[in-house]
């Protein structure tokens, strides 16, 4: 009964989308492309998330914006007729699989992959996306209702840092996208951030004296605030940035007031450690050293 009620509330909305989508196909000629792989333009209401096909031009943009390549493994959640995984394999050289509850669509996807010649790199399974192991993915793609996306968000945040999440039309509420485009449709990309919140300490061998860095980070998704002390002296942190497992920030070295210089930190987060390069100054005055910080135990 609950599912029937939900579908009833969304029926008119998706019939409207069906009309708009059909008009777009007519205007763009995309239906001819769809026929190449026998992609379906059918809208289905059998499950909680109706099958509403992502326009092919939007699929291209989703994969482009996520920088998909041969090294990637894609998992498409609610894969419908298989178009995203198939195009990722055929145009971008990636591998992956899709999951969907609709067995008829899964069978159609398998056949579409065979016809496209990518059945060895694009597989499809009839299963619940909430019971799917995402850990192999470097890219997650989806076109799901907001209620489903909200339930997925905690699982997505636990993926390996650097994993790219791509969504057609629907965002992740207050988790702001790292990239966004609009080419007839909204496309959002998030890069799963490393968990960096806490107090970090490092010894920096920067002349003329070794510095003790105490760095305190607070985090909301990929947004990071930072406070620091160098040898016990409060020091302002500029431009903290977190993208996947890569972190960067800047400080001003004021140990010699006559020769102040900016310290540029870049590092890769791995659990409770960060390792990378520290650059002091610019141009001919530029010098660099490796640096490493450890997070204090909670």
C-alpha positions in Angstrom: 0.0 0.0 0.0 2.8 2.4 0.9 4.5 1.8 -2.4 1.3 2.3 -4.3 0.6 5.6 -2.6 4.1 6.8 -3.4 3.8 5.9 -7.0 0.4 7.6 -7.2 1.8 10.8 -5.9 4.6 10.8 -8.4 2.6 9.5 -11.4 1.6 12.9 -12.8 5.1 14.3 -12.2 6.8 11.6 -14.2 4.2 11.6 -17.0 5.0 15.3 -17.3 8.7 14.4 -17.5 7.9 11.8 -20.1 6.3 14.4 -22.3 9.2 16.8 -21.9 11.8 14.1 -22.5 10.0 12.9 -25.7 10.0 16.5 -27.0 13.7 16.8 -26.3 14.3 13.6 -28.2 12.4 14.9 -31.1 14.4 18.2 -31.1 17.8 16.7 -30.7 17.5 13.6 -32.8 18.7 11.5 -29.8 16.1 8.8 -30.5 18.2 7.7 -33.5 21.2 7.2 -31.2 19.1 5.4 -28.7 18.0 2.9 -31.3 21.7 1.9 -31.9 21.7 0.0 -28.6 17.9 -0.4 -28.4 17.7 1.9 -25.4 14.2 2.3 -24.0 12.2 5.5 -23.8 9.6 3.8 -21.6 8.7 5.1 -18.2 7.9 2.5 -15.5 6.3 2.9 -12.1 6.7 -0.6 -10.8 9.2 0.2 -8.1 9.9 3.0 -5.6 12.1 4.8 -8.1 10.4 5.0 -11.6 12.5 4.3 -14.6 13.0 7.7 -16.3 15.8 7.4 -18.9 18.7 9.9 -18.7 19.1 11.7 -22.0 22.1 10.4 -23.9 23.6 13.9 -24.1 23.4 14.1 -20.3 25.1 10.7 -19.9 28.0 12.0 -22.0 28.2 15.1 -19.7 28.0 13.0 -16.5 31.0 10.9 -17.6 33.0 13.8 -19.0 32.5 15.9 -15.8 33.6 13.0 -13.7 36.8 12.6 -15.8 36.0 8.9 -16.5 38.7 6.9 -18.2 40.0 3.4 -18.8 41.3 3.2 -15.3 37.8 3.6 -13.8 35.3 1.2 -12.4 31.7 2.5 -12.5 28.7 1.4 -10.5 25.4 2.7 -11.7 22.6 2.7 -9.1 19.3 2.1 -10.7 20.8 1.3 -14.1 17.6 1.1 -16.1 18.4 0.0 -19.7 22.1 0.1 -19.0 23.0 3.2 -21.0 25.4 4.8 -18.5 27.6 1.8 -18.0 27.5 0.8 -21.6 28.5 4.3 -22.8 31.2 4.5 -20.2 32.6 1.3 -21.5 32.2 2.1 -25.2 33.2 5.8 -25.3 35.5 6.1 -22.3 37.0 2.6 -22.0 35.9 2.1 -18.4 34.5 -1.0 -16.8 31.7 -1.5 -14.3 28.2 -2.8 -13.6 24.7 -1.6 -13.0 22.1 -2.7 -10.5 18.3 -2.5 -10.8 15.3 -4.2 -9.2 13.5 -4.6 -12.5 14.5 -7.9 -14.0 13.2 -7.0 -17.5 15.4 -3.9 -17.6 18.4 -5.9 -16.4 17.8 -8.4 -19.2 17.5 -5.6 -21.7 20.8 -4.0 -20.4 22.6 -7.3 -20.8 21.4 -7.5 -24.4 22.3 -3.8 -25.1 25.8 -4.4 -23.8 26.1 -7.5 -26.1 25.0 -5.5 -29.1 27.4 -2.7 -28.2 30.3 -5.2 -28.0 31.1 -4.3 -24.4 29.5 -7.2 -22.5 33.0 -8.1 -21.0 33.2 -4.6 -19.4 29.6 -3.7 -18.7 27.6 -6.1 -16.5 24.2 -5.9 -14.9 22.6 -7.4 -11.8 19.0 -7.6 -10.5 19.5 -6.5 -6.9 18.7 -3.8 -4.3 21.2 -0.9 -4.5 21.2 -0.7 -0.7 22.5 -4.3 -0.6 25.2 -3.6 -3.2 28.9 -3.5 -2.3 30.2 -0.1 -3.6 33.8 -0.5 -2.4 35.2 -1.4 -5.9 33.9 1.7 -7.5 36.0 4.7 -8.5 32.8 6.4 -9.9 29.2 6.1 -8.7 26.5 7.3 -11.1 22.8 7.8 -10.3 19.5 9.3 -11.3 17.4 8.7 -8.1 14.7 10.5 -6.3 15.8 12.8 -3.4 14.3 10.6 -0.7 16.5 7.7 -1.9 19.6 9.9 -2.3 19.3 11.1 1.3 19.3 7.5 2.5 22.3 6.7 0.4 24.4 9.7 1.5 26.0 8.1 4.6 27.0 5.1 2.5 28.5 7.3 -0.1 30.5 9.3 2.5 32.1 6.1 3.7 33.5 5.3 0.3 37.3 5.5 -0.4 38.4 9.1 -0.5 38.7 10.3 -4.1 35.7 8.3 -5.3 33.6 10.4 -7.6 29.8 10.5 -7.3 27.8 11.8 -10.3 24.1 12.6 -10.1 21.7 13.7 -12.8 19.2 16.4 -11.6 19.1 15.7 -7.9 21.7 16.9 -5.4 22.8 15.8 -2.0 21.2 18.5 0.1 23.8 20.4 2.1 26.7 18.4 0.7 27.8 20.9 -1.9 29.0 19.5 -5.2 32.7 19.8 -6.2 31.7 20.4 -9.8 28.4 21.3 -11.5 27.3 21.9 -15.1 24.0 22.5 -16.9 23.7 21.2 -20.4 19.9 20.8 -20.7 20.0 19.0 -17.4 21.8 19.5 -14.0 24.9 17.3 -13.5 26.6 17.2 -10.1 29.9 15.7 -9.1 31.1 15.1 -5.6 34.5 13.8 -4.6 34.4 11.7 -1.5 36.6 13.6 1.1 39.1 12.0 3.5 38.1 12.3 7.1 40.6 14.9 8.4 38.9 16.4 11.5 41.1 16.5 14.6 44.4 17.8 15.9 47.5 17.2 13.9 51.2 17.7 14.7 54.3 17.9 12.6 58.0 18.8 12.8 59.1 21.1 10.0 62.7 21.3 9.1 62.4 24.8 7.6 65.5 27.1 8.1 66.6 28.9 10.2 65.0 26.8 12.9 62.9 23.6 13.1 59.2 24.4 13.6 56.6 22.5 15.6 53.3 22.7 13.8 50.0 22.1 15.6 47.1 22.1 13.2 43.5 21.8 14.2 41.0 20.9 11.5 37.2 20.9 11.6 35.3 19.5 8.7 31.9 19.4 7.0 32.1 17.2 4.0 34.9 18.7 1.9 34.7 22.1 3.6 37.6 22.5 6.0 38.4 25.2 8.6 41.9 25.3 10.1 43.7 26.8 13.0 47.5 26.5 13.6 50.4 27.3 15.9 54.0 27.4 14.9 56.3 26.9 17.9 53.4 27.8 20.1 52.5 31.0 18.3 49.0 31.3 16.7 49.4 31.4 13.0 46.6 32.1 10.5 45.9 29.4 7.9 44.9 30.5 4.4 42.9 28.7 1.7 42.5 25.3 3.2 41.3 22.9 0.6 40.3 19.2 0.6 39.7 17.2 -2.6 39.4 13.5 -2.0 42.6 12.5 -0.1 44.5 15.6 -1.2 44.8 18.5 1.3 46.5 21.9 0.8 46.7 25.1 2.8 49.0 28.1 3.2 50.7 30.0 6.1 52.9 33.0 6.3 56.4 32.3 7.9 57.1 35.4 10.0 60.1 34.0 11.9 62.2 36.7 10.0 60.2 39.8 9.8 62.5 41.2 7.1 62.1 38.2 4.9 58.6 36.9 5.4 57.5 34.1 3.0 54.5 32.0 2.3 54.5 28.3 3.3 52.6 26.2 0.8 51.5 22.8 2.1 50.4 20.0 -0.1 49.8 16.5 1.1 48.0 13.2 0.8 45.9 11.9 3.7 46.1 8.2 4.6 44.2 7.4 7.8 45.9 9.3 10.7 48.9 10.6 8.7 49.5 13.2 6.0 52.6 13.2 3.8 53.6 15.6 1.1 55.7 18.6 0.0 56.1 21.9 1.8 57.3 24.8 -0.3 58.6 28.1 1.2 58.6 31.2 -1.0 58.3 31.5 -4.8 60.5 31.9 -7.8 64.3 31.9 -7.3 63.7 32.1 -3.5 61.6 28.9 -3.6 62.7 25.9 -1.5 60.9 22.7 -0.7 61.1 19.9 1.9 59.0 16.8 2.6 56.6 17.1 5.5 54.6 14.6 7.5 51.9 15.1 10.1 50.2 12.7 12.5 46.8 13.0 14.0 46.5 12.9 17.8 44.6 9.9 19.2 41.1 10.8 20.3 
